[in-house]
Amino acid sequence: MRFEVFKEAVTAKAQALGLTDYELYYSRSESVSVDVFRQEVRSFSSSLEGGVCFRCLLGGRMGYASTEDLSAESAEEIVLRAAENAKVLESDDPEFLGEGGASYAEVCPPAAPQLSAAEMTALALDLQKALYAADPRVIDGTSARVIRASDDTAIFNSRGLDVSQHTEAAVALAAPVVTDGKEMSNSYKLSRLKDGLDFSEAVEKSVKEATAKLGAGVAPTGTWPVVFSSSAMASLLGVFSGIFSGENAARGMSLLKGREGEIIASPAVTLTDDPFYKDSIMPSAFDAEGTPTSRKDLIDAGKLTTLLHNLKTAASAGCATTGNAAKSSYNSPVAVRPFTLVLQPGRLTADELLAKAGNGVYIDFLGGLHAGANPISGDFSLQSGGFLIENGKKTQAVRSFTVSGNFYQLLKQIDDLSDTAELSGFGSAHDFACPDVLVSVLSIAGK
């Protein structure tokens, strides 16, 4: 049964039971991936996931039920189960459903190339060949992957809400392994595939990055100016992005609770949540409650302007929802999540930022992100790799050192940012776009 027909059957059953507040959430995700290794296909995978979640309000309590079966029988059964679940719940927390009648931004992401399995395989093999041809130091262990994914979401409720959207994307992953005969190094780069199917930039950048790390030494112990690369800063922001969640703040898992209007970062810092970011793989016009999404500054020139909220957390905080309701799957509860967090660029080129650092450490790799970081206190101590900065220029590659600090303090210690932000994530739970970032001083433990 198609979703539209299933929706009609659910509505009929809900009305027959006298339900007046209910919602039907539909999600369908499809992906195809080809992975090649040593010039042959290592794996081919195809997945299709999805289903529907029905929830209804009875006596102020929200009952949930979900299914993957879009049949007439299931349409009736899911309504009955949700109604029964609402009756036995003991929670008295207020619950909310979205309202219809809102206006939504027009989202027109570029369509992904329509690639067959054979075309994806040929493209992945070509990508691996290009990696081998890019530098004689590229060796076996090098891999390449091509992924095509699509996502469909629809939300319908008894309050006039009826929205849907489709997003799709194709990406190529270049993962070269290189050696100088003494040691090995590796890297990876993701590239969004458009009609031209050009992956040359991913090949060039990944091989250049991998070879630059050969012959790495160890950074000297001390406190130094640190420049985080865009990808490293995105990794760090990803670990601590939860501090901007109104849900986490309400649970005591963020030190930003009730601090809207305060200066929490340097004047150089503006952090934006942008559902329509120009490079986003899967932009969105509405959140998981059907609320229209919008671009908003979480930090504006150092000042905390808002945390992120869904309907429930906003009501608890006494403010309006920011349109950041999220569901990790069709049958999960409603949570809070950013779309694309963008650390807004500064005015310096990457070279000018290094020159401003003078002598310090450039970090382009962070490891042990979950074991070495405390998302509540903000403390981190992370395995790192990168380059020395000497007289304003990147010099010797360094690795096997630790960078330590506190994320809340780091926000205040950001001296400047480069003028170009790069996207990391590519359609994962959420994405991050960051420039290179100069932090005035951090602790480095090396040799």
N, C-alpha and C positions, 0 to 999 in steps of 0.2 A: 504494500500500500504506500502511495506517495505521501509525503509529509502533509500536504494541503488537505488530502482526504482524511488522514489520521487526525489532523487538527479539528476538522468538522465533527468527527466521531467523538473526540474527547469533549468538545464543547457541548454536544448534545447530551452526553452522559452527565456532565457537571451541572447543566441546567435541570436535568431530570431529578438530580439529588438536591436541588435547591441551593447549590453553591453560588455565592455571589462574588467571592474574591479568590481568583485562581490564576495560575500562569503555566504555560507550556514552553519549555526551553528545548531547542533542538540543536544538535551539533554533529557534524560529520567531517572527519579528517581523513585524507587519503595521501599516501606518499609512496614513491617508487625510488629505489636507490640502487646504483651500480657501483661496485667497488673493484678496482683493478690493482693487481700486485704482480710484479715480475712479468709484465706484459701479457697478462691473461686475467680473465675475470675471476676474482676471488669470491665474490658474493653478489647475489642479486636478491633484493628483498622488495616485497610489496605489502603494504598494510592498509587496511580500511577499518576505521574505528568510529563509533558514534552511537547515538541513541537519543532518547528524550527523557526529560525530567518534568514531572507534573508536581506542582506544589499548590496548596490551598490553605486559606485562613479560616479556621473554625474556632469561635470563642477566643479570638486573639492569638491562637497558637497555630504554628505553621506545620502542616503535614507534607511529607515528601514521599514520592515513589518514582522509580525510573525503570526503563526497559530499553532493550535494543530491538525489540520486536514491534514493528509498525503494522500490526494486524488489527482487524476490527475487534477481535476478542481482547487483545491487549489494551486497546483504547478504553474499553469499559473497565477492565481490571485495574489499570493504573490509577484511575480516578477513585475507585473504591478503596484501594490500598492507602492512598494519600489521605483520604478522609478518615479512615480508621486510625492511621498513625497520628493525625492531629488530635484525636480524642484521648489518646493515652499519654500524650506528652505532658511532662510536669513543669517544663520551663515557662516562666511568665515574662521572659524578655520580649519587648515589643518587636514585631515583625513588619516588613514593608514589601509592597509591590510597586513597580513603576507605573507611571501615569502616561496615558496616550495623549496625542495632540501636539507633541513637541516638534520642533523643526530640527532637521539633521543636516550636517555638512555633506556636500557631495564628494564622495571618495572615488577616485578613478585610478587605481593602481595599474601599471602596465601589465598586460596579459603575459603569462609565461609562454615560452616557445612550446608548441605542441609536439613533444618528442616521443617517438615510439621506443620500446625497449631496445630494439636494434640500434636506433639512432643514439640513445643514451650510452649504450655500450661502446659504440664507435667513438663517441665524443670523449668518454673517459679514457679509452686507449690512446687517443690523440693527445689528450692532456698529459698522460704519463710520458709519451714519446717526447713531447715538448720539454718536459722537465729534464729528461736525460740529455737532450740536445742543448739545453741552456748552459751547461757547464760540465767539463770532464770530471769534476769531483762528485757529481751526482751518482749514487751507487744503488745497488739492490737494497730494498727496504723502502724505497720511494713508492708512494701510492697515490692514487687519484680517485676521486669519487664524483659522481654526478647525481644530484637529487632533484626530484620534482615533487612538489607538494601542493595541496589545495585544502581549503577550509571553508565550510559552509555553516552559518549560524542563523538561527531564526528564533524570535521571542514573540509570543502571543499571550495576551492576558485579557481578563474580563473588564479592564479599565480603559479599553480602547487602544492598547499598545499592540502593534503588529508590524514588526521590522525584520529584515533579513539582509544578509550580505554574503558575497562570495569573494574570496581572495585566493591567489595562487602565485607560485614563484618557482623558479628553477635556479639552482646554484651549483657551482663547481668547486671542489676542494682540492687544492694542490698541496701535497705533503712530501717535499723532497727530503732525502737523507744524503748528507755529503760527508766526505772524508779527505784529509790531507795525507793519508797513509799512517798517521799516528793516532788520530782520534776522530770521532764522528760528531756531527751536529745535525740538527733537524729544525724544521720550521713548518708552518702551514698558513695558507691564506685562502679565504673564501671569496668567491666572485659571483655576483649575480649575473645570470645568463639572460641576455635579451635576444632580440631577433638575429643579431649578427653572430651570436654564440662565441663571442670573443673572450678568451681566458688568458690572453697574453700578459696582462698586468699582474694577475695572480701568480703566473709562472715567474716573471721577472722579480717581483718583490719577495716571494718565498725563497727562491734560490739565493738571492742577494743577502737576505737575512740569515739564512743557514750558513753560508760560507763565511760571513763576517764574524761568526762566533767561533770559528776554528782558532786554535791556539790561545784560548782564553786563560787568563790568570785569575787571581782572587783579589777582590776589592780590599783596600786597607781599612782596618777598623778605625772608627771615629764618628764624629758628627759632621755631616756634609750637606751642602745643597744637593737636592735630588730632583732630577727631571724624570717624570714618569712618561713613557710613550703613551700614545692614545689608547692602544690595546691594554697596556698595563693599568692605566687609570680606569678604563672601563671594567677591568676585572675587579679592581678595588671598590669601585662604585657599586658593582653588582653584589658584592658581599654585604655591603652596608646599606643598600637601597631600602631595606626594611625599616630603617629608622624614620623614614618619611611616611610610613603607613599609619593612618589614624587607628586602625585595628590594633597594631602592635603597641601604639601609644596607650590605648585604653587598657591593654593587658600588662602594662608596666615594662614593655620590652623595647622602649625607645626613650632616650633622655630628652626628646624634643616635645614631650607632652606639655601643652599649655604655653608654649614659648613663641607662638605666632606673634610677629611684630618685633622680635628681638634680633639683634645682630649675632649670627652664629658662624659667619664666615668672613673672609676678607672681602673688601669691596670689589675685587676682581672676579668674584664668583657669582654667576647667575646660572641656576639649574632649572631646566624646563622639562615638563612632561608634555610630549607632543605626539598625539595619536595620528597626526598627519605628516610626520617628518618625511622630508623629500626622498630619503633613501630607504625608508622603512619597507620591509618585505611585505608585511601584512597590516596596512593601516586600518583603522576602525572608526566608523561613524557613531557607534553606540557601545555602551559597556554591557556587562552580563545581566544588568537589570533593565536594559533598554533605555537608559538615560543617555542623552546626547553627549558625546565626548567633546572636549575642548582643549586647546593649548593653554597651559598655565605655568607660571613661574612658581616653583617651590621656594627657591631662594632668589631674591632680586637684589643684586649688588651687595650681597652679604647678609641681607635681612630675610629671615624666615617668614614667608607670606602665607603659606598654607601647608597642611599635611594632606594626604590623599584619603578620600572617603568614598564609601558606598552609602546607600540610604540609611542603613542601620547605624554605622559608626558616625555619620554626620548628625543624626538625631541625638545620639548620645553626647556628642561634643557641642551641640547647640549651633550647628552651622548647616550650610547646604551641601549636598553631595557634590563631589568634584567629577563625577562620572568615571570612577575608577573601580567599580564592581568587577569582580573577576571570578571565573570558574575554571579550575584546571582540567575538568572534564565535564561532560553533560550531567553526571550524577553526583558531582561534588557540591559542597555548600558554597554559598556566595562569600567571597573573601575580598581583599583589596590588593590591587597591583597597578604599577605604572604601565604605560604603553612603551614609548621610547623616551628614556631619560637622556636629555641633551645637556652636557656641560658646555655652555656657550663659549665659543672661541674668543681669544683676545686679539691683539693687533700686531704681535710680533711674528716674524717667520720662525720656522723651526731652528734655523741657524742663529737668529737673533736671540732666541730663548736660551740656547746653549751659551752664547756669548755672555748673556746676563748672569748665567750660573757661575761662570768663571772656572772654578775647579770643584769637582764633585763627582756624582755618579748618575749615569743615565740608565734607567731600569726599563727593560722591555719584556721581562718575563717575571711572573709571580707564581709560585707554587705553594701547595699546602694551604689553599685559601680557606678551607672550612675548618681544618684542624688548627690553623695558626691565627684565626681571627675570631673575636668575640663580638657578634653583631649587636649585643646589648650595651656593653661597656664602651665599645669602639676600639678597644686595644687590638693590635695586630703585631705579629712577628712572623715574617714570611720569607721562605726561600726565594732567592732572586737571582736574576742574571741580567747582563746588559753590557755597558761600556764605561770606562773612565771618561770624565770630562776634564780636559787639561787645557788651560788657557782658552777656554770657550769653545773647544772642539771635541768631538768624540774621538777617542784614541783606542787604547787596547780593550779588547773584549774581556769581560770578567764574569765569573760565575761562582756558584757555591758560597754565596754570602747571604746574610739575613738583614732585612730592613725591618725596623721596629718603630712603632709610634702609636698614636691614637687618632682615629678618623675624625672625631669631633675637633681635636686640636689641629689636625692637618688642614681642615677646611679654613681655619684662621691663618694658616701659615702659607697659603698659596700666594706666591708673589706675582705670577703672571702666567699667561697661557698663549699657546701658538694660535695662529690665525685660521687654522683648518681643523675641523672635527671629522673623525672617521667613525663609521658605524661598526660595532661589534655585536655579535649575537645572531643575526640573520634568522629571525622568526622563531627564536626560542621563546621561553616563557615571557621574556621581555628583552628589548634591545637597549644598547647604550651607545651614544655618540659622544666622543670626547676628543679634545685636542691634546697635544703634549702639554704637560703641566709642570711648572717649576715650584717646588716646595722649598722654603727658605733653609730648613735644616731638619734632618732625620738621623736616627742612629743606625749606623752600618756596622755589622759584625762580620769581619772577614779574616784576613791574616794579621 
